[in-house]
Amino acid sequence: MKINLEGKKALVGASTQGLGKAIALQLASCGAAITLMARNEEKLKATLRDLDTSFNQKHGYIVVDFYDFNDFEAKTSAYCKHKNIDILINNTNGPEAGGVFEKNIDDYQKAFDLLFKTTCHLTLLAVENMKKNSYGRIINTASLTVKEPLSNLVLSNTMRAAVAIWAKTLATVIAPFGITVNTILTGLFDTERIQQLNKIQANTKGVSLEENLKLMTQEIPAGRLGKPDEFGYLVTFLASNYASYITGTNISIDGGLIKSL
Ligand SMILES: NC(=O)c1ccc[n+]([C@@H]2O[C@H](COP(=O)([O-])OP(=O)(O)OC[C@H]3O[C@@H](n4cnc5c(N)ncnc54)[C@H](OP(=O)(O)O)[C@@H]3O)[C@@H](O)[C@H]2O)c1
C-alpha cells in the first residue's frame, strides 16, 4: 500500500510544531501541497522549509490567531475564494486547563470560538469545493476527553464532544459526495502541550516535573507517550483513497490509555 496524495491540497491548522507539524510533514511527503496555519510567521517560514517538495508541489501559509475569530474568518474566507481544499485538518492549540469550578461562562465562549467555531466555519467553506470534486477528507484533532472526561480539562471535555457529535451529524449528509469526516481521540503525545499540562499538574500535586510525567506515563498501557509522527501516519492514512469507506468515526490513538470501549 503506497499513499499518493499528489495533486491534493491540504490546509493544516496549528502546524508549526507538535501534532500539526507532524501531520503537515507526512502529508507533504506523500505529495500533498500544504498550507500551514499558526500565529508566528517566522516559525511558519521555518516549517515551510522542512516540508517535502519532491512532487514539485507548492506549499504556503496563513498567519492566523484562532482566538480572533473575526480575523480568522476573514483570512480563511479570502483563501477559499482562490484555493480548493481537498484535505482539511481541523487542528488548533488546546484550550486552557482548569476544572468545572475554575471556569466561567466567558471561558466556555472562548473555548467554543477556538475549537468549535473555527472547525465549523472552515469545514462549511471547504465542503463546497469538495462536493464539486467528489472528494474530500475532513479530519478533526480532538482528545480522549470525548470518551473519558478529565477533571482538569473541562473546556476540552465539553467542546471536543460538541465537535465530535457535529462531525458525526455532518458525515451522514456528505458521505454521498465522496467526502469523509473523522475525529481523532488523541491520547498523550510528546509535544509542548503535554509539557505545559505536566507543569500545571506537577504544581498542583507539589511533585517534580519528572515525577509527574512518570505518573502520567504509567497510566498508558504502551508505557510511553505517543510520538507526533505516529499521529501523522494515522491522519495521512485517513486523508488517502485507502480510507474512503471510513467516515463518521471517532478514532482513538492512545497506546491503550482509554479504558472504555
Ligand atoms: N499533545 C497531546 O498529547 C494532546 C492530547 C489531546 C489533545 N491534543 C490537542 O491537539 C491539538 C494540538 O496539540 P499539540 O500537542 O500539537 O500542541 P502544541 O505542540 O502546543 O502546538 C500548538 C500549535 O498551535 C499554534 N498556536 C498556538 N496558539 C495559537 C493561536 N492562538 N492561533 C493559532 N495558532 C496557535 C502554535 O504555533 P504559534 O505559537 O506560532 O501560533 C503551534 O503550531 C491541541 O488542540 C491539543 O489540545 C493534544
The ligand as an SDF file (V2000), in Angstrom:
LIG
                    3D

 48 52  0  0  0  0  0  0  0  0999 V2000
   -0.3330   16.5420   22.6660 N   0  0  0  0  0  0  0  0  0  0  0  0
   -1.2660   15.8190   23.2220 C   0  0  0  0  0  0  0  0  0  0  0  0
   -0.9830   14.8580   23.9440 O   0  0  0  0  0  0  0  0  0  0  0  0
   -2.7180   16.1440   23.0030 C   0  0  0  0  0  0  0  0  0  0  0  0
   -3.6880   15.3520   23.6240 C   0  0  0  0  0  0  0  0  0  0  0  0
   -5.0370   15.6100   23.3930 C   0  0  0  0  0  0  0  0  0  0  0  0
   -5.3830   16.6490   22.5590 C   0  0  0  0  0  0  0  0  0  0  0  0
   -4.4100   17.4070   21.9760 N   0  0  0  0  0  0  0  0  0  0  0  0
   -4.8340   18.5320   21.1500 C   0  0  0  0  0  0  0  0  0  0  0  0
   -4.2070   18.5130   19.8810 O   0  0  0  0  0  0  0  0  0  0  0  0
   -4.0210   19.8600   19.4240 C   0  0  0  0  0  0  0  0  0  0  0  0
   -2.5700   20.0550   19.0210 C   0  0  0  0  0  0  0  0  0  0  0  0
   -1.7840   19.8460   20.1640 O   0  0  0  0  0  0  0  0  0  0  0  0
   -0.1840   19.8660   20.1580 P   0  0  0  0  0  0  0  0  0  0  0  0
    0.2000   18.9870   21.2790 O   0  0  0  0  0  0  0  0  0  0  0  0
    0.3430   19.6110   18.7970 O   0  0  0  0  0  0  0  0  0  0  0  0
    0.0830   21.3990   20.5610 O   0  0  0  0  0  0  0  0  0  0  0  0
    1.4190   22.2550   20.5450 P   0  0  0  0  0  0  0  0  0  0  0  0
    2.6350   21.3990   20.3820 O   0  0  0  0  0  0  0  0  0  0  0  0
    1.3320   23.1360   21.7340 O   0  0  0  0  0  0  0  0  0  0  0  0
    1.3160   23.1510   19.2250 O   0  0  0  0  0  0  0  0  0  0  0  0
    0.4660   24.2300   19.1390 C   0  0  0  0  0  0  0  0  0  0  0  0
    0.4760   24.8330   17.7280 C   0  0  0  0  0  0  0  0  0  0  0  0
   -0.5800   25.7710   17.6810 O   0  0  0  0  0  0  0  0  0  0  0  0
   -0.1100   27.0730   17.2990 C   0  0  0  0  0  0  0  0  0  0  0  0
   -0.9010   28.0320   18.0750 N   0  0  0  0  0  0  0  0  0  0  0  0
   -0.8700   28.2320   19.4120 C   0  0  0  0  0  0  0  0  0  0  0  0
   -1.7630   29.1850   19.7600 N   0  0  0  0  0  0  0  0  0  0  0  0
   -2.3500   29.5870   18.5980 C   0  0  0  0  0  0  0  0  0  0  0  0
   -3.3590   30.5440   18.2970 C   0  0  0  0  0  0  0  0  0  0  0  0
   -3.9470   31.2740   19.2470 N   0  0  0  0  0  0  0  0  0  0  0  0
   -3.7160   30.7130   16.9980 N   0  0  0  0  0  0  0  0  0  0  0  0
   -3.1290   30.0000   16.0060 C   0  0  0  0  0  0  0  0  0  0  0  0
   -2.1950   29.0520   16.2340 N   0  0  0  0  0  0  0  0  0  0  0  0
   -1.8060   28.8590   17.5130 C   0  0  0  0  0  0  0  0  0  0  0  0
    1.3680   27.0550   17.6460 C   0  0  0  0  0  0  0  0  0  0  0  0
    2.1150   27.9600   16.8390 O   0  0  0  0  0  0  0  0  0  0  0  0
    2.2160   29.5490   17.1830 P   0  0  0  0  0  0  0  0  0  0  0  0
    2.6300   29.6300   18.6060 O   0  0  0  0  0  0  0  0  0  0  0  0
    3.1960   30.0760   16.1930 O   0  0  0  0  0  0  0  0  0  0  0  0
    0.8630   30.1200   16.9250 O   0  0  0  0  0  0  0  0  0  0  0  0
    1.7290   25.6010   17.3450 C   0  0  0  0  0  0  0  0  0  0  0  0
    1.9950   25.4370   15.9680 O   0  0  0  0  0  0  0  0  0  0  0  0
   -4.4770   20.7610   20.5780 C   0  0  0  0  0  0  0  0  0  0  0  0
   -5.7980   21.1680   20.3600 O   0  0  0  0  0  0  0  0  0  0  0  0
   -4.3960   19.8490   21.7720 C   0  0  0  0  0  0  0  0  0  0  0  0
   -5.2510   20.2320   22.8320 O   0  0  0  0  0  0  0  0  0  0  0  0
   -3.0980   17.1780   22.1790 C   0  0  0  0  0  0  0  0  0  0  0  0
  1  2  1  0
  2  3  2  0
  2  4  1  0
  4  5  1  0
  4 48  2  0
  5  6  2  0
  6  7  1  0
  7  8  2  0
  8  9  1  0
  8 48  1  0
  9 10  1  0
  9 46  1  0
 10 11  1  0
 11 12  1  0
 11 44  1  0
 12 13  1  0
 13 14  1  0
 14 15  2  0
 14 16  1  0
 14 17  1  0
 17 18  1  0
 18 19  2  0
 18 20  1  0
 18 21  1  0
 21 22  1  0
 22 23  1  0
 23 24  1  0
 23 42  1  0
 24 25  1  0
 25 26  1  0
 25 36  1  0
 26 27  1  0
 26 35  1  0
 27 28  2  0
 28 29  1  0
 29 30  1  0
 29 35  2  0
 30 31  1  0
 30 32  2  0
 32 33  1  0
 33 34  2  0
 34 35  1  0
 36 37  1  0
 36 42  1  0
 37 38  1  0
 38 39  2  0
 38 40  1  0
 38 41  1  0
 42 43  1  0
 44 45  1  0
 44 46  1  0
 46 47  1  0
M  CHG  2   8   1  16  -1
M  END
$$$$
